[in-house]
Structures are given as structure tokens and as C-alpha cells.
Amino acid sequence: MGLTSHDIVILLLSIAVMLFAAKIFGEIFTKFKQPAVIGEILAGIILGPTVLGTISPDIFNFLFPQTGPTNSALTGLTNISVVLLLLISGMEVDLNVVLKNSSKALAISSFGIIIPFAFGFLTAWFFPFTLGIGDINLKLVFALFIGTALSISALPVIAKTLMDLNIYKTDVGMMIIASAMINDLIGWLVFSIILGMMGTSESHFNFIQILLFIIAFFVILFVFLRRIIDQAINYIQERWSFPGSILNFILVLGIAGAAYTQYIGIHAVLGAFLVGIAIGESASLSERVREILNQFVSNIFAPLFFVSIGLGVNFIANFDILIVVIILIISILGKVLGSYFGARISRVDSTDSAIIGFGLNSRGTMEIILGLLALQVGIITNQVFVALVLMALITSLVSAPLMNIMLSRRRLSDINSLINKKYIKITDAATKEEVIDELCEIVAKAQKLDKNELKQLVLERENKLNTGIANYLALPHCRYNKLQKPALAIAVNKNGIDFNTADNTPAKFIFLLITPENKNELQLQLLANIVRKFQNRDAIESILQYEDVSKIEAELIKL
Amino acid sequence: MELIFQKIALAFNFTPTSRALLQEARHIQQLFSSKLALIHIGKYDDETRERLDNFLKEVGLQPSDYQLIWRDGDAATEIIKACSENEIDLLLAGALEKENIIKFYIGSVARKLMKYSPCSIMIFKIPIVEKPFKKIFVSIEYSTIGEKALQIAYQIALKEGATLLTVVREFYIPGLTAILQDSGVVGQFDEMREKAKKDEEEKTRVFINEQNLRGINVDIRCLYGKEKYVERNFVDESSPDLYIIPSKIKRPSLFERFIPMETEHVFEDLPSNILIVR
């Protein structure tokens, strides 16, 4: 059945309306530092039967007919959108990061998956009717589905949140990112197994065959093709027209991969996702191409998909408070506790573990796609689907504020969190040795260390290369194996002490920084932060007028 | 702190390249006042022995100048064993030819040496150009081995009378483009990358200051990229005399076929003479 001219007009009109609404709402949410995806999903709910369909059924049915060729065409378009969305999601899964952070991230993401999965599975298994099971004969698949739908974190939302909170590049941030990547990977694999079990009627193969096809695809893709893809990308980027050719190459590969997995009876998104990972692994792939592809998909295709979610379901009529509450509670509890526990057994301290737990709590695309499929084959009801979408929205919304609460307790890699009036001393010490002695005393006392040993290390370092910097700053430091976290003590001396600074200013601020032995990068980061604070001589001189350590603390933090 | 290669070794055969390599080995030997060992892999017989002695005499080496290590077996394995048994600090070898896909999966002698040599290893780009290392690039990582690489670069630069040492630091923020997926806001993304670059430069500066490199100018280059690809391109364009990188020995694992080693892009097609510091 072809499209008539009228159908095409409706189709184009509906796409224009969807994109426009998505942008407006996405923009509003971005302005308020919230994930744009929430706005886009809300736009769909408003355009769908929930709001527009209720207020003006005629306009709704005109724009978004629920049957017929226009509907089919739009469904086709949203399918392509999801495939592309998963292609770029795969490209962000960095296997190197996953492997490098492996032990910790693996523990965090394993528990972060297993616990919510178990919560979901058991709840669905024992209370299938409370959760509104579609067909009781499919209880196992239903329980597996609910378990999986609660377990998978949303990497893009998490990445954005981490960046807004300014902790992307910290240890905790990287642990969260690596865990979310592993989470994504495992999630999609489990997802494909469930889909195999669901056994769509159109599939030509049985479950075992499907599994074998997937394993073969995985091996061929990552063992052989990955390398060839890398070389091809290198070649195309250098020799062919840029960026058209390379974008074309990536899309062709992604769509072909998607076609393959769809053919063997698993959803197309899995193929796109796996091909995405193989492409993303290529070191030759320029960052510019990643940017272009991300913008292209996230501004055109992703919004179409997110808006389409709300178009098929009435969120008010299908709102079942009991199901929503159950899903929310088990998903949040499961994810936060699971990730927290995984971090704790990897010896991450409790505050950071909580940050990780809340960080990984955001759910999104994955559960919605899975939900849509389950809805299509009748495994779940509209009520469960609505609850899943709301869960994705709410977990994404609360993640940042919850992390902020934990973050306010400590920002470890930030020098300002180490500046503390308890460890600031106004001193009359006349020599370098004297002031180092005083500072070592402060640190040793606070950290319960052997002062003499510490002092010896600091002086050894000092003798090797003096630590006078410039602008009245001296920065004696060393690494110490008996320390787990960095420690800082500050001496302020108005007369100044000779530290042989580069600009010959006497050292009036002496920072003693002690860092754990094995944390080279942390030490460099903190030293760099301190040096950067001491750029403006006037501001530094003005601090010298204060006698009160609280005031000095505040001013140093402000610098 | 002066890091010296006390004992260096050259893996050689009778090719014309070996002649040039022997000259380079003598140059390094003189720089560090090291002892020289020559490793030859092949079946021992009197005829070959005579040929070898003559070959060495031709390039001006007297038997008292070197220790000869002669072994038979798989080249890479035997060279690696010889290095451990004879406490070699630096192994010298000629470069591998440009590799294709099939070679990548089979592996070659030079590739194995670069990966599994127990000591530091210097690979000379073929054809060998005999000139001092005046233009030296060193890649750094913030670790003990990174410090060692920088110190060695510094020592070589001083000994060769170089006035400038270029320090290259490649850094990468994984998953960063994922934030574009949500809002597509490029400004914030660029800002973050720019800030990350400034941070990285500051860190590198502190790292270098810690190493107390006096009497030489240091040029810092922080590049955004991964697995040394961007760095490699940069080095390729600048064509230095020597490119020094720190790299630990990596044991082959199941994942190694999946995940390229960080320095793999450097290994494939040498941008210049290269010194891998262990």
C-alpha cells in the first residue's frame, strides 16, 4: 500500500510537529540543567492521547493516525531513529576504559545489575498479577523482562549529569562512566537473550541458533572486523571527502549490522549497538566525526523516537499508582543499593559509594525500548509501560540533586576541600626547616603519622629540588605510603621565608602537601591547582592583612 | 639522578642494515660509556663464525670491544632470553617493515621484541640516518616509568647537546561525546575539553618541574586523542630524531586481540627512531 500525496503531507507535518515540540521542551529542560531527553518524552506525552488526544481528538487523529500507511511510515522512521541512537550509544562504550577500570567497575556494575534485576525478577515472579502481567503463560519471560528493565543505566544522561556537577574527570566520575558502559554492554546482551526467548513469530531460527548467531557475530566483529574497520576509517578519513564519506561509512555499517540482528530474530538495535562499539574503538576515528554524528542523531532522530513514546499510550488513563510506586521503589532501591554495595566491596569509601549509587540510578532509553517491544508482543500491559517510562523520567531527574547532597560532603580531588582552617597556622618561623617542621607537626598530628619520618621525606624532596614557586608561594611536598588520602597544611608568615622562589619573593604562604604513594596523577593535579591559585599577586597580598585563620581559609578558597 | 644504560645489546645479522646498526650501537655505547653485547641468532658453525668475525672487524670492532652472544632457536624468544640472562639495560634493533593485516595477526620478530623485551628497547627506522639525536620527543605518562622516560630523554638530550626537548602528553576523556547525545550543546562540550586541556598542561608542567631538568628548554604539547593515534600523527609530522615512550611489558591476554595496546599505533609504522623505556 503506497502513500498518497495526502498521506505524505500528514507524515511531513507530524514529523515537523514532533521535532518542534521536542526542541521546545528539550530546550526548557536544558535551561534548568535537566536532561533534555525528559523534555522530549514529555513533549510526546503532550502531543499524544494523554493531552492532545483528550483535548482535541480530531487534531490528534489528523496528525497522528493510529493505523494506515502514514502510521506505518512513521513507525519505520522511529525504528531507524532507534537504530541510529543505539549506533551512537555503542560508539561511546570504550572497551579500554571498561577493561582498565575493570575490577572496580565490574564489581560496581555487576551488583548494580544483579540486585535490581533480582528485585524486579522476584517481585514479578511472586506478584505477577499486581504488576499486571499480560499473559500468565509467559511468567518467566515477564519476570526476566521486569528484572532487566530495572537494571540498565542510561549513559548519556549520566555523562551529562557528571559534567554538570563538574565531577566527570574525577576518580568517582570515571568509575561511574566505566560502570555505566559495562552496564550498557551487559544490559544489551541480556536484552537480546530475552528477545530470543520471547521468540518473535517472524524469526526463522530457534533460541539456540539465535544465540550461536549472536556469538558468531560478536567474535567476527571484534576479533577480525574491528581491526579492518579501524584501517578503513583511517583510509576514508584521509583520502575521501570529509566528513561525508566517513559518516556514510559508519551509517552503512551500523544499519547493515542492525539488519543482520533483526534477520536472526533479535531486535535491530543490538546489531547497531555492537557495530557502534567496534567503530567507537577505532583510534583513527576523529573526534570531529563523533561530534557530528552525535549532533546529527541527537537533534533529529533521537527526538523523533523519544516523542513517539508518548504517542501510542495514554499516560493518565493507564496510570496505576500501585504499579508506578512498586516499580519506582524496587528500581531505585535495587540500583542504588546494588551499586553502593559493589563500590563498598571494591573498597570505595561510603560517601563516594553513595555518589556512585545515585550516579548510576538514571535509567532511560534501554528500558523504554525494551518496554515498547514487550508491549508489542503482549508481555506487559500499558500500565507497566507507563510505570517504566515514569521510572526512567524520575530516576533521571533525581539523580543530580541526590549526588549533589553527597558531593557537598566531600570533593576529594578538589584542592579547596583540603583547605581547612584547622590546618592553617600563622607562624613566625624564620627558616625553611623551621616552617617545614611546624607543618609536618600539624599533618602528623591530624593523620596520626610519625612526624620525624614525614619530615625526613619532605626535606629529602626539598633538597633534591627546592619548592619555592613564585608570588610568595612555596610548595613543599612528598608522597607517603602510609597515607590513604591527601593531606594539606598551610603556614602563613608575614615576614616571608627564603625558599628560593623563581621571582625572588620571600615565601609567605607555605603549603605542605602530602599525597599517597601510588597516586602520581592526584599529586600533580593538586600541585597544579595550588600553583594556579597563586597567579594574581594583588589578591595574594590582600590576604596577608588578615589575622584570623577562618578569614584566610575563606580567601584562599576564593582565589 | 643520572640514568645510564650500563649494558647495551644489539641484535644483528649480516645484512647491510646491520652495518649501520653497529655504528649506531657504538654511538649509544659512547654516549653512555656502556658495555656492548652483540646477539646473533642462528646455527653455529666455524664458517659462519669466521664470516661474523670478519664482518665485525670490517666495522672496526675488536673482540675486546664486545661480548658475543650466539644462540640458536626462535629469534624473538632467544633475544629476549639473552637480554634477561645477561642483564641488558637497553636492546637495539632495526625496525620492522610496514605491516599489513595478515602480519598483524601472525606477529613479527620486531613486534614481539617491542612488546616483550624485558629491558628498554631502541628501534631504528630503516634506512638508518647516522646523525646525533638533536630533536628529541618524549611521550609521558604520570607514573614512575613515565618519570624514567623523561629522565632518559633529558640525559640523552644533554649528552647530544640538544637545546630543546619536546614533551608530548596525549590525554582522552572517555565517553565525553555522550553528553552531546542528550542536549547537543556544543559550547559546554568544547568548554570542558578546553578546560581539560589547560588542566593537563598545568599537570604536565608540574610533572616536568618535579624532574628538575636544568639547562634545557622544554616544549609541552598536550594532545587530545586516544591510543597514541593523535600523538603518533603529531610525531610523524614533526619527524624527530628520536621518539621516546614509556611502556610496560604487557602479557598477552585473551583481550589483547580485542583491545589494541596503547602503543600499538606507534609500533606499526615507525614515525622515527623510537626508544621504548621499561
Contacts between the chains, C-beta under 8 A, distances in Angstrom:
chain1	res1	chain2	res2	distance
A	26	B	183	7.1
A	30	B	183	4.7
A	30	B	185	6.7
A	35	B	182	5.3
A	35	B	183	7.7
A	36	B	182	5.2
A	36	B	183	4.5
A	36	B	184	7.6
A	37	B	182	5.9
A	85	B	181	7.9
A	88	B	181	6.3
A	89	B	178	7.7
A	89	B	181	7.3
A	91	B	177	7.7
A	92	B	175	5.0
A	92	B	177	6.3
A	92	B	178	4.2
A	92	B	181	7.5
A	94	B	174	4.2
A	94	B	175	6.2
A	95	B	258	6.7
A	95	B	259	5.5
A	96	B	174	7.4
A	96	B	226	7.3
A	96	B	227	7.3
A	96	B	259	5.9
A	97	B	174	4.3
A	97	B	175	7.3
A	99	B	255	6.0
A	99	B	259	5.9
A	155	B	175	6.7
A	155	B	178	5.4
A	156	B	178	4.7
A	156	B	179	6.9
A	156	B	181	3.9
A	156	B	182	4.8
A	157	B	182	6.1
A	159	B	175	5.4
A	159	B	176	7.2
A	159	B	178	4.0
A	159	B	179	4.7
A	159	B	181	7.9
A	159	B	182	7.6
A	160	B	178	7.7
A	160	B	179	4.6
A	160	B	182	4.4
A	160	B	183	6.6
A	163	B	179	5.3
A	163	B	188	7.1
A	163	B	192	6.1
A	168	B	173	7.0
A	168	B	176	7.5
A	168	B	192	7.2
A	169	B	173	6.4
A	169	B	196	6.4
A	169	B	199	7.7
A	174	B	174	7.7
A	177	B	174	6.3
A	177	B	175	4.9
A	178	B	174	7.9
A	180	B	175	7.9
A	181	B	174	7.9
A	181	B	175	6.7
A	222	B	258	5.3
A	223	B	257	5.7
A	223	B	258	7.0
A	226	B	258	7.4
A	227	B	101	6.6
A	227	B	104	6.6
A	228	B	101	6.7
A	231	B	101	7.2
A	281	B	259	7.7
A	281	B	260	7.9
A	283	B	225	7.4
A	283	B	226	5.3
A	283	B	227	3.9
A	283	B	228	7.6
A	283	B	229	3.8
A	283	B	260	7.0
A	283	B	265	6.0
A	284	B	229	5.9
A	287	B	177	7.3
A	287	B	224	6.7
A	287	B	225	7.4
A	290	B	177	4.4
A	291	B	177	6.1
A	291	B	180	6.4
A	291	B	186	7.2
A	291	B	189	7.5
A	294	B	177	5.1
A	294	B	178	7.8
A	294	B	180	3.9
A	294	B	181	5.6
A	294	B	184	7.2
A	295	B	180	6.1
A	295	B	184	5.2
A	295	B	186	7.2
A	297	B	181	7.4
A	298	B	180	6.1
A	298	B	181	4.7
A	298	B	182	7.1
A	298	B	183	7.8
A	298	B	184	4.8
A	299	B	184	4.9
A	302	B	181	6.9
A	464	B	212	6.8
A	465	B	209	7.8
A	465	B	210	7.3
A	465	B	212	4.2
A	520	B	142	4.4
A	520	B	143	5.6
A	520	B	144	7.6
A	520	B	146	7.8
A	521	B	142	4.4
A	521	B	203	7.3
A	524	B	142	5.7
A	524	B	203	4.3
A	524	B	206	5.0
A	524	B	207	5.3
A	524	B	210	7.9
A	525	B	199	7.5
A	525	B	203	6.0
A	527	B	206	4.6
A	528	B	199	7.0
A	528	B	202	3.8
A	528	B	203	4.9
A	528	B	205	7.3
A	528	B	206	4.9
A	531	B	202	7.0
A	531	B	206	6.8
A	532	B	202	6.2
